[in-house]
Amino acid sequence: MDAAALRWTGLAAVATLWVTLGAATVVGGFDLLGRRPLSHLVSSSPAAELFGAGLAVAAVLFLAFCAWVRDRYPTSASFTAAMVGGMVAQLVAALVPIEGGGPQASRVHTVAALALGAAIPVLMWRFAAAQPPGPLRRSTGLLARAELAACVLGVGLSRGGVAPLAEIVPAAVFHAWVATLTLWPAGVTTQSKSMALNSRSLSRR
């Protein structure tokens, strides 16, 4: 797949998640303002196959998006590790249900979901840290702080008995980050990457 096609994989993943979430919610009669987390959609037939497939497809698309981001923007190994690790965790959460597979499957799903939740703010922070001073660094740094605030809000929502929103709010900020990188002007991107490479070269001398 060429770079032009890879560019849109992030937004394709976002669209996949929102469409399958909406469809699975309707099909399964899931309460987005209830106490059960979204993980239960993966195990609630008939919505399980739909939402699980959406999570899995989105994870693969996000991995392709990661490759495009690495090619277009200055990035670090820690960013790549966080994004790849997070998407692998999402894939595991999609394939291993929290209910119906026994206690071991439930533990695996829970650990994978927590790993995904932890990876997203880390990858956003590491991406922003790798950018040279300028509009992109400021914008992505702001989004990274917004993601951290959304995670804190999510903890409060979860404790308040609104578990689905506790997951949706941080996801929405992450999706805004994906849209920002996808739509960022190409000229500004090229200049930023050149500045970052020059800075690294000078620091090694």
N, C-alpha and C positions, 0 to 999 in steps of 0.2 A: 504494500500500500504506500503511495507516495505522500509527501509532506502535505500537499494541498488537501488530501482526503483525511489524513490523520488530524489535521487542525480541528475538524468538526466532531471528532469522536467524543470529546468531553461534553459538548452540548447534547450529542446523541444519547450519552449515558444519563445526563440529567433528565432529558425528556422521557427516556425509558423508565426511570425511577418514578417520576410523577404520574405518568400514564398508568403504569402497573399498580402503583399504590392506590390511585383513585379507583381503578377498576376492581382491584381486590377488596377494597373497602366496601364498595357497593355490593359485589357478589357475595362476600362473606358476612355482610351486615356488621362490620367492625366499627366500634365506637372510637373515633379519633379523640374524643374528650374523656375517655374512660381511663381505667386504672391499668389495663393490660398493655404492655409495650408492643411496639410493632413486630417484635420477634414472633409473637403469637400468630401473626398473619401467615408465617411460613408453615405453621402446623395446623392451621384452621382450614380444613377442606370445606368448600371447593376453591377457596382463595389461595391455598398453599402453593399449588403448581404455578399459578399466575405470578404471585409476588416473588416466590423463590426464583423463578426464571428471570424476572426483571432484575433482581439483585445480582444474579450470576452474569447476565449479559452486560449490565452496567459495570460490573467489576472488570470484565475483559476490555470494555471500551475505555475505561479509565486508565488501564495499563497502557493501551495504545496512546492515549492522550499524554501520559507521562513521557513516553518516548518522544512525542512531538515537542513537549515543553522543554525537554533536555536539549533538543536540537535547536530550538529557537531562542531560548533564554539562558543566561548564565545560571547554573545550578550547582549544588554541592552533592557529594555522596550521601550526606545525611538526609537531604531532601528525597533523593531517589529511594533510599532505604525505607524512609517513612511512608512514601506513597505506595511503593510496591508491597511493603508489609501490610499496609492498611487495606489495599485492594485484595490481597490474598486472604486476609481475615474476612473481608466481605464475602468472598467466594465460599469460604468455609461456612460462614453463617447462613448463606443461601442454601447450601447443600445438606447441612446438618440441622434438623429441626430441634427446637427447644422442648417440644412435647412429642410424645409418641415413640421416642427412640431409646427410652431408658435413661437412667441417671447419668451415665457416661456421655451420651449424646447431648444431654442438657448442659453439662459442664463445658463440653467443647464449644457448643453454640455460644454460651455466655462469655467464655474467655475470648472467642473470636469477635463478638460484638463489642466487648470492652476494648480490645486491641484496636479495632476500627475507630471507635470513638476517641481514643487517645492519639491515634496516628494523624488524624485530620488537622488538629491545631498545630501539631509539631511540623507537619510537612508545609503548612502555610507559613509558619514562622521561619523555617529554614529557607524557603523560597525567597521571602522578603529579605532575609539577611544576606543572601547571595547577590542581590541587585546593587548596582552602583548608585550613589546618591542621585536622586531625581524623581520625577513624577511616578514612575513605576514602583520604586521602592516605597514611596510614601503611600501610594494607593494600596499596595499589597500588605504593607505593614499595618495600615488601618484595618484592612479586612482580617488580618491575623488577630489583632486585638479584639475585633468584633466577634470573631469565632470563639475566642477565650471567654468573652462576656456571655456569649450564647450558651456555652457549655455550663457556665456557672448558673445561668438562668434555667437551663435544662435540669440541673440537679434540684433546684427549687421546685420546678414544675413536677418532677418525679416524686418528690417528697409530698407535694400537694395533691397527689393522686391523679395527675394528668400525664401519664407516662408517654403516650404517643407524641404529644407536643414537645416533650422533653427531648425527643430524638429529631423531630422535624425542624425545630428552630435552628440548631447547629448545622443541620444538613443544608438548610436554605442559604446560610452564609457561605458555606463551602461551595455551593452551586453558583453563588454570585462571584466567587473567586474564579471558578472555572470560566464563567462568561467573560470576566474581565481579561483573563489571559488570552482567550480565544479572539476577542474583538480588539485587543490593543493594537494601535497603528504599527504597521510593519517597519516604517522608517525609524520610529522611536526605539523599537525592539532591537534592530540591527545596531544602532548607535550604542545602546545600553550594553549589549553583549561585547562589542568591541572595547568599550571602556573597561568592562570587567576583566577581559583578557589582558589588556594593557596593564591594568592595576596589578594583576597577579604576576605578570612578567617582571614588572619593576620591583615587586616585593621579594622576588627570588634573587635579585642581583645583589 
